[in-house]
């Protein structure tokens, strides 16, 4: 993979716990759906230490951005990009 390519990925965290029974019109909603604040902070710190740029936390997710070699090194995978025409 070309190391000049910058990639991004969405990091989605699992909830701290899920309510045992559905609540309200939206089913299993509310604070029980969010990861613990410590979990979010630990995940952000982990990716930041690995050299990724970190995006804003939105609900249970945030984005990371970095060069392709950072992704390959961290996840142990070789990435292949297929370019779209035009």
PyMOL Python script that loads the backbone (N, CA, C, O; Angstrom):
from pymol import cmd

cmd.read_pdbstr("""\
ATOM      1  N   UNK A   1       0.848  -1.177   0.000  1.00  0.00           N
ATOM      2  CA  UNK A   1       0.000   0.000   0.000  1.00  0.00           C
ATOM      3  C   UNK A   1       0.883   1.226   0.000  1.00  0.00           C
ATOM      4  O   UNK A   1       1.954   1.226   0.606  1.00  0.00           O
ATOM      5  N   UNK A   2       0.445   2.259  -0.669  1.00  0.00           N
ATOM      6  CA  UNK A   2       1.149   3.527  -0.725  1.00  0.00           C
ATOM      7  C   UNK A   2       1.033   4.229   0.626  1.00  0.00           C
ATOM      8  O   UNK A   2      -0.077   4.470   1.101  1.00  0.00           O
ATOM      9  N   UNK A   3       2.167   4.560   1.253  1.00  0.00           N
ATOM     10  CA  UNK A   3       2.155   5.190   2.572  1.00  0.00           C
ATOM     11  C   UNK A   3       1.658   6.631   2.534  1.00  0.00           C
ATOM     12  O   UNK A   3       1.413   7.223   3.585  1.00  0.00           O
ATOM     13  N   UNK A   4       1.503   7.211   1.330  1.00  0.00           N
ATOM     14  CA  UNK A   4       1.012   8.578   1.224  1.00  0.00           C
ATOM     15  C   UNK A   4      -0.503   8.661   1.362  1.00  0.00           C
ATOM     16  O   UNK A   4      -1.058   9.757   1.436  1.00  0.00           O
ATOM     17  N   UNK A   5      -1.168   7.529   1.399  1.00  0.00           N
ATOM     18  CA  UNK A   5      -2.630   7.506   1.477  1.00  0.00           C
ATOM     19  C   UNK A   5      -3.056   7.683   2.927  1.00  0.00           C
ATOM     20  O   UNK A   5      -2.584   6.978   3.819  1.00  0.00           O
ATOM     21  N   UNK A   6      -3.962   8.641   3.149  1.00  0.00           N
ATOM     22  CA  UNK A   6      -4.538   8.837   4.476  1.00  0.00           C
ATOM     23  C   UNK A   6      -5.913   8.190   4.490  1.00  0.00           C
ATOM     24  O   UNK A   6      -6.732   8.415   3.599  1.00  0.00           O
ATOM     25  N   UNK A   7      -6.148   7.393   5.505  1.00  0.00           N
ATOM     26  CA  UNK A   7      -7.413   6.663   5.634  1.00  0.00           C
ATOM     27  C   UNK A   7      -8.128   7.076   6.913  1.00  0.00           C
ATOM     28  O   UNK A   7      -7.523   7.641   7.824  1.00  0.00           O
ATOM     29  N   UNK A   8      -9.396   6.792   6.965  1.00  0.00           N
ATOM     30  CA  UNK A   8     -10.140   7.004   8.202  1.00  0.00           C
ATOM     31  C   UNK A   8     -11.007   5.780   8.455  1.00  0.00           C
ATOM     32  O   UNK A   8     -11.343   5.028   7.540  1.00  0.00           O
ATOM     33  N   UNK A   9     -11.357   5.607   9.717  1.00  0.00           N
ATOM     34  CA  UNK A   9     -12.211   4.485  10.110  1.00  0.00           C
ATOM     35  C   UNK A   9     -13.107   4.940  11.254  1.00  0.00           C
ATOM     36  O   UNK A   9     -12.740   5.816  12.037  1.00  0.00           O
ATOM     37  N   UNK A  10     -14.257   4.346  11.334  1.00  0.00           N
ATOM     38  CA  UNK A  10     -15.185   4.627  12.413  1.00  0.00           C
ATOM     39  C   UNK A  10     -14.978   3.587  13.508  1.00  0.00           C
ATOM     40  O   UNK A  10     -15.034   2.385  13.247  1.00  0.00           O
ATOM     41  N   UNK A  11     -14.742   4.045  14.717  1.00  0.00           N
ATOM     42  CA  UNK A  11     -14.597   3.163  15.874  1.00  0.00           C
ATOM     43  C   UNK A  11     -15.937   3.181  16.605  1.00  0.00           C
ATOM     44  O   UNK A  11     -16.396   4.234  17.048  1.00  0.00           O
ATOM     45  N   UNK A  12     -16.556   2.016  16.728  1.00  0.00           N
ATOM     46  CA  UNK A  12     -17.845   1.908  17.409  1.00  0.00           C
ATOM     47  C   UNK A  12     -17.648   1.067  18.664  1.00  0.00           C
ATOM     48  O   UNK A  12     -17.203  -0.078  18.593  1.00  0.00           O
ATOM     49  N   UNK A  13     -17.978   1.640  19.796  1.00  0.00           N
ATOM     50  CA  UNK A  13     -17.801   0.962  21.082  1.00  0.00           C
ATOM     51  C   UNK A  13     -19.096   0.301  21.516  1.00  0.00           C
ATOM     52  O   UNK A  13     -20.189   0.815  21.278  1.00  0.00           O
ATOM     53  N   UNK A  14     -18.951  -0.842  22.155  1.00  0.00           N
ATOM     54  CA  UNK A  14     -20.129  -1.532  22.688  1.00  0.00           C
ATOM     55  C   UNK A  14     -20.626  -0.800  23.930  1.00  0.00           C
ATOM     56  O   UNK A  14     -19.845  -0.157  24.631  1.00  0.00           O
ATOM     57  N   UNK A  15     -21.919  -0.899  24.200  1.00  0.00           N
ATOM     58  CA  UNK A  15     -22.452  -0.274  25.414  1.00  0.00           C
ATOM     59  C   UNK A  15     -21.842  -0.893  26.665  1.00  0.00           C
ATOM     60  O   UNK A  15     -21.425  -2.051  26.663  1.00  0.00           O
ATOM     61  N   UNK A  16     -21.800  -0.106  27.722  1.00  0.00           N
ATOM     62  CA  UNK A  16     -21.328  -0.598  29.011  1.00  0.00           C
ATOM     63  C   UNK A  16     -22.196  -1.767  29.463  1.00  0.00           C
ATOM     64  O   UNK A  16     -21.692  -2.792  29.923  1.00  0.00           O
ATOM     65  N   UNK A  17     -23.485  -1.598  29.328  1.00  0.00           N
ATOM     66  CA  UNK A  17     -24.441  -2.667  29.610  1.00  0.00           C
ATOM     67  C   UNK A  17     -25.716  -2.341  28.863  1.00  0.00           C
ATOM     68  O   UNK A  17     -25.969  -1.183  28.533  1.00  0.00           O
ATOM     69  N   UNK A  18     -26.504  -3.337  28.601  1.00  0.00           N
ATOM     70  CA  UNK A  18     -27.768  -3.137  27.897  1.00  0.00           C
ATOM     71  C   UNK A  18     -28.903  -3.413  28.874  1.00  0.00           C
ATOM     72  O   UNK A  18     -28.866  -4.381  29.634  1.00  0.00           O
ATOM     73  N   UNK A  19     -29.903  -2.556  28.840  1.00  0.00           N
ATOM     74  CA  UNK A  19     -31.054  -2.739  29.720  1.00  0.00           C
ATOM     75  C   UNK A  19     -31.664  -4.114  29.490  1.00  0.00           C
ATOM     76  O   UNK A  19     -31.816  -4.526  28.340  1.00  0.00           O
ATOM     77  N   UNK A  20     -32.017  -4.833  30.546  1.00  0.00           N
ATOM     78  CA  UNK A  20     -32.572  -6.180  30.401  1.00  0.00           C
ATOM     79  C   UNK A  20     -33.923  -6.192  29.707  1.00  0.00           C
ATOM     80  O   UNK A  20     -34.280  -7.191  29.082  1.00  0.00           O
ATOM     81  N   UNK A  21     -34.681  -5.107  29.802  1.00  0.00           N
ATOM     82  CA  UNK A  21     -35.975  -5.049  29.132  1.00  0.00           C
ATOM     83  C   UNK A  21     -36.066  -3.746  28.360  1.00  0.00           C
ATOM     84  O   UNK A  21     -35.504  -2.735  28.780  1.00  0.00           O
ATOM     85  N   UNK A  22     -36.773  -3.760  27.225  1.00  0.00           N
ATOM     86  CA  UNK A  22     -36.936  -2.528  26.449  1.00  0.00           C
ATOM     87  C   UNK A  22     -37.614  -1.444  27.272  1.00  0.00           C
ATOM     88  O   UNK A  22     -38.503  -1.714  28.079  1.00  0.00           O
ATOM     89  N   UNK A  23     -37.167  -0.195  27.045  1.00  0.00           N
ATOM     90  CA  UNK A  23     -37.764   0.934  27.755  1.00  0.00           C
ATOM     91  C   UNK A  23     -38.199   1.978  26.745  1.00  0.00           C
ATOM     92  O   UNK A  23     -37.414   2.371  25.883  1.00  0.00           O
ATOM     93  N   UNK A  24     -39.421   2.424  26.839  1.00  0.00           N
ATOM     94  CA  UNK A  24     -39.907   3.498  25.984  1.00  0.00           C
ATOM     95  C   UNK A  24     -40.155   3.056  24.549  1.00  0.00           C
ATOM     96  O   UNK A  24     -40.031   1.881  24.206  1.00  0.00           O
ATOM     97  N   UNK A  25     -40.506   4.031  23.727  1.00  0.00           N
ATOM     98  CA  UNK A  25     -40.873   3.756  22.343  1.00  0.00           C
ATOM     99  C   UNK A  25     -39.694   3.276  21.511  1.00  0.00           C
ATOM    100  O   UNK A  25     -39.883   2.546  20.538  1.00  0.00           O
ATOM    101  N   UNK A  26     -38.489   3.671  21.875  1.00  0.00           N
ATOM    102  CA  UNK A  26     -37.319   3.304  21.080  1.00  0.00           C
ATOM    103  C   UNK A  26     -36.683   1.991  21.483  1.00  0.00           C
ATOM    104  O   UNK A  26     -35.592   1.671  21.013  1.00  0.00           O
ATOM    105  N   UNK A  27     -37.325   1.233  22.328  1.00  0.00           N
ATOM    106  CA  UNK A  27     -36.736  -0.040  22.758  1.00  0.00           C
ATOM    107  C   UNK A  27     -35.688   0.179  23.829  1.00  0.00           C
ATOM    108  O   UNK A  27     -35.935   0.881  24.809  1.00  0.00           O
ATOM    109  N   UNK A  28     -34.530  -0.411  23.650  1.00  0.00           N
ATOM    110  CA  UNK A  28     -33.462  -0.316  24.658  1.00  0.00           C
ATOM    111  C   UNK A  28     -32.698   0.990  24.468  1.00  0.00           C
ATOM    112  O   UNK A  28     -31.649   1.021  23.825  1.00  0.00           O
ATOM    113  N   UNK A  29     -33.232   2.054  25.028  1.00  0.00           N
ATOM    114  CA  UNK A  29     -32.662   3.380  24.832  1.00  0.00           C
ATOM    115  C   UNK A  29     -32.136   3.953  26.131  1.00  0.00           C
ATOM    116  O   UNK A  29     -32.275   3.355  27.198  1.00  0.00           O
ATOM    117  N   UNK A  30     -31.535   5.115  26.020  1.00  0.00           N
ATOM    118  CA  UNK A  30     -31.102   5.838  27.206  1.00  0.00           C
ATOM    119  C   UNK A  30     -29.662   5.569  27.573  1.00  0.00           C
ATOM    120  O   UNK A  30     -28.882   5.077  26.758  1.00  0.00           O
ATOM    121  N   UNK A  31     -29.312   5.897  28.817  1.00  0.00           N
ATOM    122  CA  UNK A  31     -27.932   5.812  29.295  1.00  0.00           C
ATOM    123  C   UNK A  31     -27.376   4.400  29.254  1.00  0.00           C
ATOM    124  O   UNK A  31     -26.162   4.216  29.168  1.00  0.00           O
ATOM    125  N   UNK A  32     -28.248   3.402  29.314  1.00  0.00           N
ATOM    126  CA  UNK A  32     -27.770   2.023  29.278  1.00  0.00           C
ATOM    127  C   UNK A  32     -27.150   1.660  27.931  1.00  0.00           C
ATOM    128  O   UNK A  32     -26.461   0.645  27.835  1.00  0.00           O
ATOM    129  N   UNK A  33     -27.373   2.454  26.899  1.00  0.00           N
ATOM    130  CA  UNK A  33     -26.835   2.163  25.572  1.00  0.00           C
ATOM    131  C   UNK A  33     -25.439   2.750  25.369  1.00  0.00           C
ATOM    132  O   UNK A  33     -24.758   2.372  24.416  1.00  0.00           O
ATOM    133  N   UNK A  34     -24.998   3.652  26.227  1.00  0.00           N
ATOM    134  CA  UNK A  34     -23.717   4.313  26.048  1.00  0.00           C
ATOM    135  C   UNK A  34     -22.597   3.560  26.753  1.00  0.00           C
ATOM    136  O   UNK A  34     -22.810   3.003  27.831  1.00  0.00           O
ATOM    137  N   UNK A  35     -21.390   3.536  26.151  1.00  0.00           N
ATOM    138  CA  UNK A  35     -20.248   2.940  26.842  1.00  0.00           C
ATOM    139  C   UNK A  35     -19.896   3.789  28.071  1.00  0.00           C
ATOM    140  O   UNK A  35     -20.217   4.976  28.126  1.00  0.00           O
ATOM    141  N   UNK A  36     -19.251   3.186  29.024  1.00  0.00           N
ATOM    142  CA  UNK A  36     -18.785   3.929  30.198  1.00  0.00           C
ATOM    143  C   UNK A  36     -17.803   5.003  29.737  1.00  0.00           C
ATOM    144  O   UNK A  36     -17.027   4.779  28.808  1.00  0.00           O
ATOM    145  N   UNK A  37     -17.834   6.148  30.373  1.00  0.00           N
ATOM    146  CA  UNK A  37     -16.944   7.260  30.010  1.00  0.00           C
ATOM    147  C   UNK A  37     -15.483   6.814  30.053  1.00  0.00           C
ATOM    148  O   UNK A  37     -14.692   7.207  29.196  1.00  0.00           O
ATOM    149  N   UNK A  38     -15.121   5.999  31.043  1.00  0.00           N
ATOM    150  CA  UNK A  38     -13.735   5.493  31.144  1.00  0.00           C
ATOM    151  C   UNK A  38     -13.368   4.670  29.918  1.00  0.00           C
ATOM    152  O   UNK A  38     -12.225   4.711  29.465  1.00  0.00           O
ATOM    153  N   UNK A  39     -14.325   3.923  29.376  1.00  0.00           N
ATOM    154  CA  UNK A  39     -14.082   3.111  28.185  1.00  0.00           C
ATOM    155  C   UNK A  39     -13.801   3.991  26.983  1.00  0.00           C
ATOM    156  O   UNK A  39     -12.869   3.736  26.220  1.00  0.00           O
ATOM    157  N   UNK A  40     -14.610   5.031  26.815  1.00  0.00           N
ATOM    158  CA  UNK A  40     -14.408   5.967  25.708  1.00  0.00           C
ATOM    159  C   UNK A  40     -13.040   6.631  25.818  1.00  0.00           C
ATOM    160  O   UNK A  40     -12.297   6.696  24.838  1.00  0.00           O
ATOM    161  N   UNK A  41     -12.709   7.121  27.003  1.00  0.00           N
ATOM    162  CA  UNK A  41     -11.424   7.799  27.209  1.00  0.00           C
ATOM    163  C   UNK A  41     -10.246   6.864  26.969  1.00  0.00           C
ATOM    164  O   UNK A  41      -9.239   7.277  26.394  1.00  0.00           O
ATOM    165  N   UNK A  42     -10.358   5.614  27.399  1.00  0.00           N
ATOM    166  CA  UNK A  42      -9.278   4.640  27.196  1.00  0.00           C
ATOM    167  C   UNK A  42      -9.099   4.328  25.711  1.00  0.00           C
ATOM    168  O   UNK A  42      -7.971   4.203  25.235  1.00  0.00           O
ATOM    169  N   UNK A  43     -10.196   4.203  24.985  1.00  0.00           N
ATOM    170  CA  UNK A  43     -10.116   3.921  23.553  1.00  0.00           C
ATOM    171  C   UNK A  43      -9.482   5.091  22.807  1.00  0.00           C
ATOM    172  O   UNK A  43      -8.635   4.886  21.938  1.00  0.00           O
ATOM    173  N   UNK A  44      -9.884   6.303  23.138  1.00  0.00           N
ATOM    174  CA  UNK A  44      -9.311   7.492  22.506  1.00  0.00           C
ATOM    175  C   UNK A  44      -7.817   7.570  22.800  1.00  0.00           C
ATOM    176  O   UNK A  44      -7.018   7.826  21.899  1.00  0.00           O
ATOM    177  N   UNK A  45      -7.442   7.355  24.041  1.00  0.00           N
ATOM    178  CA  UNK A  45      -6.026   7.394  24.422  1.00  0.00           C
ATOM    179  C   UNK A  45      -5.224   6.324  23.682  1.00  0.00           C
ATOM    180  O   UNK A  45      -4.107   6.586  23.237  1.00  0.00           O
ATOM    181  N   UNK A  46      -5.779   5.133  23.549  1.00  0.00           N
ATOM    182  CA  UNK A  46      -5.096   4.040  22.851  1.00  0.00           C
ATOM    183  C   UNK A  46      -4.765   4.444  21.416  1.00  0.00           C
ATOM    184  O   UNK A  46      -3.617   4.331  20.985  1.00  0.00           O
ATOM    185  N   UNK A  47      -5.773   4.916  20.675  1.00  0.00           N
ATOM    186  CA  UNK A  47      -5.547   5.270  19.275  1.00  0.00           C
ATOM    187  C   UNK A  47      -4.656   6.506  19.140  1.00  0.00           C
ATOM    188  O   UNK A  47      -3.867   6.593  18.199  1.00  0.00           O
ATOM    189  N   UNK A  48      -4.768   7.448  20.052  1.00  0.00           N
ATOM    190  CA  UNK A  48      -3.903   8.628  20.017  1.00  0.00           C
ATOM    191  C   UNK A  48      -2.444   8.232  20.229  1.00  0.00           C
ATOM    192  O   UNK A  48      -1.558   8.756  19.554  1.00  0.00           O
ATOM    193  N   UNK A  49      -2.183   7.310  21.164  1.00  0.00           N
ATOM    194  CA  UNK A  49      -0.805   6.833  21.408  1.00  0.00           C
ATOM    195  C   UNK A  49      -0.244   6.120  20.184  1.00  0.00           C
ATOM    196  O   UNK A  49       0.967   6.111  19.968  1.00  0.00           O
ATOM    197  N   UNK A  50      -1.123   5.524  19.385  1.00  0.00           N
ATOM    198  CA  UNK A  50      -0.688   4.823  18.169  1.00  0.00           C
ATOM    199  C   UNK A  50      -0.484   5.792  17.004  1.00  0.00           C
ATOM    200  O   UNK A  50      -0.119   5.369  15.907  1.00  0.00           O
ATOM    201  N   UNK A  51      -0.717   7.089  17.232  1.00  0.00           N
ATOM    202  CA  UNK A  51      -0.438   8.090  16.218  1.00  0.00           C
ATOM    203  C   UNK A  51      -1.599   8.493  15.334  1.00  0.00           C
ATOM    204  O   UNK A  51      -1.396   9.155  14.316  1.00  0.00           O
ATOM    205  N   UNK A  52      -2.816   8.108  15.699  1.00  0.00           N
ATOM    206  CA  UNK A  52      -3.982   8.462  14.902  1.00  0.00           C
ATOM    207  C   UNK A  52      -4.541   9.816  15.337  1.00  0.00           C
ATOM    208  O   UNK A  52      -4.432  10.201  16.502  1.00  0.00           O
ATOM    209  N   UNK A  53      -5.134  10.524  14.395  1.00  0.00           N
ATOM    210  CA  UNK A  53      -5.924  11.710  14.705  1.00  0.00           C
ATOM    211  C   UNK A  53      -7.295  11.214  15.136  1.00  0.00           C
ATOM    212  O   UNK A  53      -7.841  10.283  14.544  1.00  0.00           O
ATOM    213  N   UNK A  54      -7.847  11.841  16.170  1.00  0.00           N
ATOM    214  CA  UNK A  54      -9.105  11.380  16.750  1.00  0.00           C
ATOM    215  C   UNK A  54     -10.202  12.399  16.476  1.00  0.00           C
ATOM    216  O   UNK A  54      -9.994  13.602  16.640  1.00  0.00           O
ATOM    217  N   UNK A  55     -11.366  11.918  16.060  1.00  0.00           N
ATOM    218  CA  UNK A  55     -12.512  12.791  15.830  1.00  0.00           C
ATOM    219  C   UNK A  55     -13.399  12.880  17.060  1.00  0.00           C
ATOM    220  O   UNK A  55     -13.141  12.241  18.080  1.00  0.00           O
ATOM    221  N   UNK A  56     -14.434  13.672  16.950  1.00  0.00           N
ATOM    222  CA  UNK A  56     -15.379  13.869  18.051  1.00  0.00           C
ATOM    223  C   UNK A  56     -16.140  12.585  18.369  1.00  0.00           C
ATOM    224  O   UNK A  56     -16.428  11.778  17.486  1.00  0.00           O
ATOM    225  N   UNK A  57     -16.453  12.418  19.637  1.00  0.00           N
ATOM    226  CA  UNK A  57     -17.287  11.299  20.071  1.00  0.00           C
ATOM    227  C   UNK A  57     -18.740  11.657  19.777  1.00  0.00           C
ATOM    228  O   UNK A  57     -19.228  12.720  20.162  1.00  0.00           O
ATOM    229  N   UNK A  58     -19.415  10.748  19.088  1.00  0.00           N
ATOM    230  CA  UNK A  58     -20.843  10.918  18.801  1.00  0.00           C
ATOM    231  C   UNK A  58     -21.530   9.628  19.223  1.00  0.00           C
ATOM    232  O   UNK A  58     -21.377   8.594  18.573  1.00  0.00           O
ATOM    233  N   UNK A  59     -22.275   9.691  20.297  1.00  0.00           N
ATOM    234  CA  UNK A  59     -22.955   8.498  20.801  1.00  0.00           C
ATOM    235  C   UNK A  59     -21.961   7.435  21.215  1.00  0.00           C
ATOM    236  O   UNK A  59     -21.224   7.609  22.185  1.00  0.00           O
ATOM    237  N   UNK A  60     -21.939   6.335  20.484  1.00  0.00           N
ATOM    238  CA  UNK A  60     -21.052   5.224  20.817  1.00  0.00           C
ATOM    239  C   UNK A  60     -19.858   5.125  19.870  1.00  0.00           C
ATOM    240  O   UNK A  60     -19.207   4.082  19.806  1.00  0.00           O
ATOM    241  N   UNK A  61     -19.564   6.194  19.136  1.00  0.00           N
ATOM    242  CA  UNK A  61     -18.504   6.094  18.131  1.00  0.00           C
ATOM    243  C   UNK A  61     -17.662   7.357  18.025  1.00  0.00           C
ATOM    244  O   UNK A  61     -18.044   8.425  18.502  1.00  0.00           O
ATOM    245  N   UNK A  62     -16.508   7.205  17.387  1.00  0.00           N
ATOM    246  CA  UNK A  62     -15.651   8.316  17.004  1.00  0.00           C
ATOM    247  C   UNK A  62     -14.819   7.835  15.828  1.00  0.00           C
ATOM    248  O   UNK A  62     -14.717   6.631  15.592  1.00  0.00           O
ATOM    249  N   UNK A  63     -14.227   8.758  15.091  1.00  0.00           N
ATOM    250  CA  UNK A  63     -13.421   8.351  13.947  1.00  0.00           C
ATOM    251  C   UNK A  63     -11.947   8.503  14.253  1.00  0.00           C
ATOM    252  O   UNK A  63     -11.544   9.301  15.100  1.00  0.00           O
ATOM    253  N   UNK A  64     -11.155   7.722  13.547  1.00  0.00           N
ATOM    254  CA  UNK A  64      -9.708   7.849  13.608  1.00  0.00           C
ATOM    255  C   UNK A  64      -9.201   8.060  12.179  1.00  0.00           C
ATOM    256  O   UNK A  64      -9.797   7.578  11.216  1.00  0.00           O
ATOM    257  N   UNK A  65      -8.092   8.787  12.063  1.00  0.00           N
ATOM    258  CA  UNK A  65      -7.504   9.041  10.750  1.00  0.00           C
ATOM    259  C   UNK A  65      -6.001   8.901  10.857  1.00  0.00           C
ATOM    260  O   UNK A  65      -5.397   9.318  11.845  1.00  0.00           O
ATOM    261  N   UNK A  66      -5.398   8.310   9.831  1.00  0.00           N
ATOM    262  CA  UNK A  66      -3.953   8.146   9.811  1.00  0.00           C
ATOM    263  C   UNK A  66      -3.479   7.586   8.485  1.00  0.00           C
ATOM    264  O   UNK A  66      -4.278   7.227   7.620  1.00  0.00           O
ATOM    265  N   UNK A  67      -2.186   7.520   8.344  1.00  0.00           N
ATOM    266  CA  UNK A  67      -1.581   6.951   7.138  1.00  0.00           C
ATOM    267  C   UNK A  67      -1.853   5.455   7.095  1.00  0.00           C
ATOM    268  O   UNK A  67      -2.049   4.811   8.126  1.00  0.00           O
ATOM    269  N   UNK A  68      -1.862   4.926   5.902  1.00  0.00           N
ATOM    270  CA  UNK A  68      -2.187   3.513   5.714  1.00  0.00           C
ATOM    271  C   UNK A  68      -1.256   2.599   6.503  1.00  0.00           C
ATOM    272  O   UNK A  68      -1.694   1.564   7.006  1.00  0.00           O
ATOM    273  N   UNK A  69       0.026   2.966   6.620  1.00  0.00           N
ATOM    274  CA  UNK A  69       0.960   2.097   7.345  1.00  0.00           C
ATOM    275  C   UNK A  69       0.614   1.990   8.829  1.00  0.00           C
ATOM    276  O   UNK A  69       0.913   0.972   9.453  1.00  0.00           O
ATOM    277  N   UNK A  70      -0.008   3.018   9.403  1.00  0.00           N
ATOM    278  CA  UNK A  70      -0.437   2.939  10.814  1.00  0.00           C
ATOM    279  C   UNK A  70      -1.543   1.891  10.972  1.00  0.00           C
ATOM    280  O   UNK A  70      -1.529   1.095  11.911  1.00  0.00           O
ATOM    281  N   UNK A  71      -2.495   1.904  10.044  1.00  0.00           N
ATOM    282  CA  UNK A  71      -3.577   0.910  10.086  1.00  0.00           C
ATOM    283  C   UNK A  71      -3.013  -0.496   9.898  1.00  0.00           C
ATOM    284  O   UNK A  71      -3.371  -1.420  10.627  1.00  0.00           O
ATOM    285  N   UNK A  72      -2.133  -0.647   8.918  1.00  0.00           N
ATOM    286  CA  UNK A  72      -1.558  -1.963   8.638  1.00  0.00           C
ATOM    287  C   UNK A  72      -0.763  -2.479   9.832  1.00  0.00           C
ATOM    288  O   UNK A  72      -0.857  -3.655  10.183  1.00  0.00           O
ATOM    289  N   UNK A  73       0.012  -1.609  10.451  1.00  0.00           N
ATOM    290  CA  UNK A  73       0.824  -2.009  11.598  1.00  0.00           C
ATOM    291  C   UNK A  73      -0.050  -2.399  12.797  1.00  0.00           C
ATOM    292  O   UNK A  73       0.181  -3.428  13.431  1.00  0.00           O
ATOM    293  N   UNK A  74      -1.039  -1.581  13.096  1.00  0.00           N
ATOM    294  CA  UNK A  74      -1.879  -1.833  14.268  1.00  0.00           C
ATOM    295  C   UNK A  74      -2.739  -3.078  14.106  1.00  0.00           C
ATOM    296  O   UNK A  74      -2.842  -3.886  15.029  1.00  0.00           O
ATOM    297  N   UNK A  75      -3.359  -3.238  12.940  1.00  0.00           N
ATOM    298  CA  UNK A  75      -4.307  -4.326  12.748  1.00  0.00           C
ATOM    299  C   UNK A  75      -3.699  -5.565  12.109  1.00  0.00           C
ATOM    300  O   UNK A  75      -4.378  -6.582  11.967  1.00  0.00           O
ATOM    301  N   UNK A  76      -2.418  -5.495  11.718  1.00  0.00           N
ATOM    302  CA  UNK A  76      -1.746  -6.660  11.166  1.00  0.00           C
ATOM    303  C   UNK A  76      -2.319  -7.128   9.842  1.00  0.00           C
ATOM    304  O   UNK A  76      -2.308  -8.321   9.541  1.00  0.00           O
ATOM    305  N   UNK A  77      -2.811  -6.204   9.063  1.00  0.00           N
ATOM    306  CA  UNK A  77      -3.423  -6.531   7.775  1.00  0.00           C
ATOM    307  C   UNK A  77      -2.781  -5.680   6.687  1.00  0.00           C
ATOM    308  O   UNK A  77      -2.411  -4.531   6.927  1.00  0.00           O
ATOM    309  N   UNK A  78      -2.652  -6.240   5.502  1.00  0.00           N
ATOM    310  CA  UNK A  78      -2.197  -5.473   4.354  1.00  0.00           C
ATOM    311  C   UNK A  78      -3.436  -4.949   3.641  1.00  0.00           C
ATOM    312  O   UNK A  78      -4.331  -5.714   3.282  1.00  0.00           O
ATOM    313  N   UNK A  79      -3.478  -3.645   3.443  1.00  0.00           N
ATOM    314  CA  UNK A  79      -4.636  -3.016   2.820  1.00  0.00           C
ATOM    315  C   UNK A  79      -4.453  -2.921   1.313  1.00  0.00           C
ATOM    316  O   UNK A  79      -3.353  -2.673   0.818  1.00  0.00           O
ATOM    317  N   UNK A  80      -5.527  -3.119   0.612  1.00  0.00           N
ATOM    318  CA  UNK A  80      -5.539  -2.938  -0.841  1.00  0.00           C
ATOM    319  C   UNK A  80      -6.653  -1.970  -1.174  1.00  0.00           C
ATOM    320  O   UNK A  80      -7.804  -2.154  -0.777  1.00  0.00           O
ATOM    321  N   UNK A  81      -6.289  -0.935  -1.912  1.00  0.00           N
ATOM    322  CA  UNK A  81      -7.277   0.063  -2.303  1.00  0.00           C
ATOM    323  C   UNK A  81      -7.575  -0.092  -3.781  1.00  0.00           C
ATOM    324  O   UNK A  81      -6.675  -0.201  -4.614  1.00  0.00           O
ATOM    325  N   UNK A  82      -8.851  -0.099  -4.078  1.00  0.00           N
ATOM    326  CA  UNK A  82      -9.276  -0.124  -5.475  1.00  0.00           C
ATOM    327  C   UNK A  82      -9.824   1.263  -5.800  1.00  0.00           C
ATOM    328  O   UNK A  82     -10.771   1.736  -5.171  1.00  0.00           O
ATOM    329  N   UNK A  83      -9.227   1.889  -6.770  1.00  0.00           N
ATOM    330  CA  UNK A  83      -9.639   3.237  -7.159  1.00  0.00           C
ATOM    331  C   UNK A  83     -10.866   3.138  -8.076  1.00  0.00           C
ATOM    332  O   UNK A  83     -10.944   2.270  -8.945  1.00  0.00           O
ATOM    333  N   UNK A  84     -11.804   4.036  -7.861  1.00  0.00           N
ATOM    334  CA  UNK A  84     -12.983   4.126  -8.715  1.00  0.00           C
ATOM    335  C   UNK A  84     -12.635   4.983  -9.923  1.00  0.00           C
ATOM    336  O   UNK A  84     -11.820   5.902  -9.844  1.00  0.00           O
ATOM    337  N   UNK A  85     -13.259   4.665 -11.021  1.00  0.00           N
ATOM    338  CA  UNK A  85     -13.076   5.507 -12.217  1.00  0.00           C
ATOM    339  C   UNK A  85     -13.746   6.842 -11.965  1.00  0.00           C
ATOM    340  O   UNK A  85     -14.798   6.921 -11.330  1.00  0.00           O
ATOM    341  N   UNK A  86     -13.103   7.914 -12.486  1.00  0.00           N
ATOM    342  CA  UNK A  86     -13.601   9.284 -12.344  1.00  0.00           C
ATOM    343  C   UNK A  86     -13.700   9.658 -10.896  1.00  0.00           C
ATOM    344  O   UNK A  86     -14.101  10.777 -10.573  1.00  0.00           O
TER     345      UNK A  86
END
""", "prot")
cmd.dss("prot")
cmd.show_as("cartoon", "prot")
cmd.util.cbc("prot")
cmd.orient("prot")
